[in-house]
């Protein structure tokens, strides 16, 4: 068992153990805090698939995070007000079913990622970064002016959506749903990274010319990776909106994209479990430093600067070494 494998298992046990301890201690706030870390971890895993494995530095993943959130908000809003989304050509009604909302969020986020990726991947470097940012900002300003769903004030959902056999209003049960989804996402990303597609994607990141020489098209590889990345991040957005029972345009903001990138950098770019460690560390810093000062982001910035300068492999680079084992 490698150090990375051991750290992966310890990290998951830490998250699970923290939630169970909070449940036994009757601390629902801490359960919600842990759930938040899990959801952020899913978003980070989504970005890491594009950034870590494809080398695609996207600063617009808030577009998919926000879209997932608004899918939840719009569908749940129409379900709780008993009004259809549309009457023509077909009557489409809202829903309070989590699995249905997740599927719609994943599908629409994947389609949005396909559209954004098809355009932005024709560029590279800073141009790619700016185009992805521009798309997210366009959606941000669109939702601000979307008065039907709250506009700048956002949209509140009175009761959390349902999952068969569970009481999702119970914090520990909703945590269990999110934690299970995190495990599924990690397993799927791990399998994909080890597949022929994952190996070709890694090769394209290292040398596009060599990939082209064996008949592969780097553009297609990057586009598929970007779509998968967007779909995972969209799922995280739907979960985050359900956690808060609220959705607002801030989910599309560039600050949200920056936070998701921070999770990846803190944990370790290219490590499958890196964003999980980064999200947990971010939530811990937010909780602990936030009690010391309203300007706790200053301390976070100093820590992030230290990671970039002295620990480029992130938390995983410090603990598990520089080798990437993908366990």
N, C-alpha and C positions, 0 to 999 in steps of 0.2 A: 504494500500500500504506500503510494507516494505521499509526500507532505501535502500536495494539492488535494488529493482525494480525502485525506484526513481532515483538512481544513474545510472542504465542502460539507462533509458529514457533520462536523462540529458546528458550522454556521447554521445549517438547517435545524439541528437540535437546539441551538441557542434561540432561534426564532420560535420554534414550537414550545420549548420549555418556558420561554418568557411569557407567551400567551397563556399557557396552563397555570403558571404561577400567579399571573394576574387574575385569572378566573378563581383560583382557590383563595386569593387574598381579597376577593370582591373589589377589584379595581378595574371597572369597565373602561375607564379612560385609557389605561395602559394597554388593554386589549385593542382598542381602536387605534392607538398609536402603532402597535405592532402590525395591525392590518394595513395601516397606511404605508408602512415600510415594505410590506409584501407587495402591495399594488405598485409602488414606485419601482420595486425590483423588477416586476414584469415589464414596465415601461422601459427600464434600463436594458433589460435583456433584448427587447425589441430593437432599440437603437444600436446596441452592441453588435447585433447580427449584421447591420449595414456598416458600422464604423470599424468594429474589430476584425471581422472576417472579410469584408469587402473593401475596406479602406475608404468608405464613403462618409465624409465629414458633413453630416446633415445638421443644419441649425434650424430646421423647420419641422421637427417631429412633433411639436405641439399641434400641428395641423391634424395629425391622426389621433393624438390624445384627446384633443378637443372634439373631434368628430365623434369619437366613441362616446364621450360624455353627452353630447347633444342627441345622439341616437337614443341613449337611455332617457334623457330628459323629455324629448318630444314624444316618444312612444308611451312613456309612463304618464305624461301630462294628458294625452288624449284618452288613455285608459281611465284615469281618475276623474276626468270631466265628461266621460261617455260621449265624446265627439269623434267622428272619423277624421283621419288625416286628409282624406280626399273622397269625394263621391263619384268622380268620373275619371277614367272610364270604368274603374272598379272601386268599390267601397273598401278602403283600407282603414282598419281600426287600430288603435293603440293596444299595448299589451303590458302586463305586469309580470310576465314570465322572464326570469333571468336568462335561461338558455336561449330563448328566442331573441332577446335583446343582444346577447353576446354574438350570436350568429350574424345578425344584421350589422352590428358594429364591426365585426371582423370583415364581412363582405364589402361594406361601403368603404372602410379604411383601406382595404386592399385595392379597390377600384380607384380611390383617390391617389394612392401611392403609385399605381400604374400610370395614371395621367401625369402626375408630377414628375415621376421618374423618367417617363418617355421624353419629356422636354428637358429636364435639368441634366440628365446623364449625357446629353449631347455636348455638355461643357465639362470642365473639371476645375479642381482647385478652388480658389476664392469665388469664381463665378458660380460653381455648383452650390457653394455655401449660401451665397446671396440669393440665388433663385429659390432654394428651398425655404429660406427665411421669408422671402417675398410672398410666397404662396400662403404660409402660415399667417402672415400679417393681413393679407387680403381677407382670409376667413375671420380673423379677429375683428376687423372693422365691419365685415358683413354682419356678424352676430350682434355687434353693438347696435346696429340699425334695424335688427330683426325684432320689431316691436311685438309681433304675435307671440313670441316666446320670451318676453321680459326685457329684450334689448340689453342695455348696459347693466340693468339691475339683476339679470339672470333669471333663473326659473327654479322654483322650489317644488319638491315632490314630498307629499305628506307622509307616505308610508313606503318603506323600502320594498323593492320588488321581491317576488317570491321565487323560491326554489323548491321543487317537489320533496316533501317529507321533512322540510326544515323550517324553523322559525328564524328568518333572516334578520329580524329585529333584535334577536339575542346576539350580542357582540361576538361571543365565542363561536357561535354557529356560522356567522358571516365570515369570521376569520378562517374557519375550517374550509369554507368554499374557496376563498381567495388563495389559501395556502395550497390546496389541492391543484388549483389552476396553475400556480407557480411551478409546482413539481412537474405538471404535464408540459408546460412551456419549456422548462429546462431540459426535459427528456427529449422533446421534439427537436430543439435546437442542437442538442448534443448529437442526436442521430443524423441530423442534416449536415452538421459540420464534418462528420466522419464519412458521409456518403460521397459518391462520385462527384455530385454537384458541389458539395462543400470543398472537396479537394481542388476542383477546377477553379472555384471562386478564390481560394487562397492563392493558387498559382497565378491567377489574373492580377491579384493585388500585388504580387511580387514582381511579375514580368508579363505584361500584356503581349509582348512580341512572341514569347515562347508559347503562350496559350493559342495565339492565332496560328502559329506554325503547326500545331497538331489539330487544327480544324475547328477550334472553339471560337465563339464570338464574345469577347469581354463585355460588350454592351448588353447582350442578353443575360449574361450571368449577373451583372450588376443590377439589371432591372428586376430580375426574379428575387434577388436578395433584398432589394428595396421594397418590393411588394410584401414579402414575408415580414420584413421589419415593420412596415406600416400596419399590417394586420395585427401583429402582437401588441403594438403600442395602442391601437384602437381598442383592443380588449381591455387594456389597463385603464384607458379613459372611461369606459363604461363602468368598470368596477369602482373607480374613484368617485364618479358622480353618484353611484349608488351608496357608497360609504357616507358621503356628505348629505345625500338626498337633496342635492343642489347642483346646478350647472350654471356657469357664467362664461362670458367671453374671455376671462383671464386664462382659461384652459388653453386658449389659442395663442397666448402672448409669447413673446420671445424669451421672457424670463422662465416660462415653463420649459421651453426647449433647452435653455441653459442649465436648468436644474437637472433635467434628464441626462444631459451630457456630463454634469458633475458626478452623478452616480457612477457612470462608466469610468471616468478618469480616476475617481477615488478608489474604486475597487480594483481596476486593472483592465485596460483595453485588450480585447481579444481573449479574455478568460471567460468561460461560460458562466461561472458563478461570480465573476468580478462585479457586475452591477448589483448583485444581491448584497454583497459585502458593502459596496458603496452606498446603497440605499439605507441599509441598517445604520451605517456610520453617520450618514447625513441626518437621519431622524434623531439619533442619539445626540448629535451636536446641536440640532435645533431645539431639542427638549432641555438639554443641560445648559447650553450657552444662552438660550432664549430667556432663561430665568435670571441671568446675570445682567443682560443689557438688551435694549430694544434694537441695538445695532450689532447683533451677534454675527451678521454676515461678514463683518470685518474680520472676525476671528476665523470664520470659514474660509475667507479669501486667503488669509495667511497660511492656513493648513493646506489649501489647494496649491498655493505657490510652492510650498515645501515639497508636496508630492511630485509636482511637475519637475522641480529642479533636482531633487535628491532621490526620488523613488518613482521612476518613470513607469515601473510596472505596477504602480498602485499598491494597495494593501496586499494583494496577492503576490506581487513582486517581492515585497519585504518578507512575507511569511513563507510562501511556497517556493521561492526562487524564481529565476528568470525564465526557466523552461516552461513552455506551454503544453500541458499534458492533456487538456480538454477532458478531464474526468468528472 
